[in-house]
Amino acid sequence: MGCNPAIVFPVTSVSSSSPSATPAKGLAVGIALGMVGAIAFSGKAIIVKLAYRHGVDAVTLIMYRMLFALPFFVAMAVWSSRGKPQLMRRDWLGVIGLGVSGYYLASFLDFAGLAYITAGLERLILYLTPTLVVALGWLLYRRGITKVQAFGMFVSYLGVLAVFGQEVKVAGSSVVWGVFLVFLSAVSYAIYLVYSGEMVRRIGALRLVGLATSVACICCILQFLLLRPMSAAFTVAPQVIWLSVLNAVLCTVVPVLLTMMAIERIGSAMVSQMGLIGPLSTVLMGVWLLDEPFTTGIALGTVLVIAGIFVFTRAGVRGSG
């Protein structure tokens, strides 16, 4: 999902019902919810790029985004904890660790990287997260990678390299730093996904998301208080405030809820396929709202990434079936 990066609901933790067993109306609603959620997630990069035009830095911008999102995630954590046993010490340590690595670091590195690269390239890099999860599984647990998965990975990374080459020609060497930061963001979120499985089974997916994202929000606020004077919070342009509210609600909280609702109707496997619209929507919104370039090379790279991840995820679904 944006993926996180954008904050993404861990779809692998939710029961994946069979689409064939879903009534036609529920299937249509589920697909619509999944697509809107994917597009809303992708809009985060557009809003961040718009905010950067008003002279704000990444530390201040992510502080505002998380400040406005915090009440929603606290409410989510409280609601999902009703009637559940209290968390043990090891549970809290796990929540804090996952919140820091999966949401705080992933979000901050993503915001920082967006200062140097286009929204379209950022989304394509984050879309590689499933391949990083599989790669980490191979490194840490010696889990196998099929030939079809390897082919899908090759195609998707080739697509990112194609778009990267186009941006370097236009924007220069600073793109390298931006790509590095966003790739680290994807790695950070992949680590969260790899290690969150046990926590999801123990305390529940929604509860984990609410608690871990609350931890991340607090980290972003503390980071601002440590690195910036308090006066910096009151000198930003009014547009930054409204864009941050929009980012927190429309591109953070709402997509999480829409994705959960979609999973309930059509299952996690099908919802993950809805995410294919994410990179394309980001590229198109970037061209429309940010005047980002759209060349033949960028179009080809985008197609390669989407096609590669489609092959990769389909191979994973068949392999687990």
Disulfide bonds with the S-S distance in Angstrom:
none
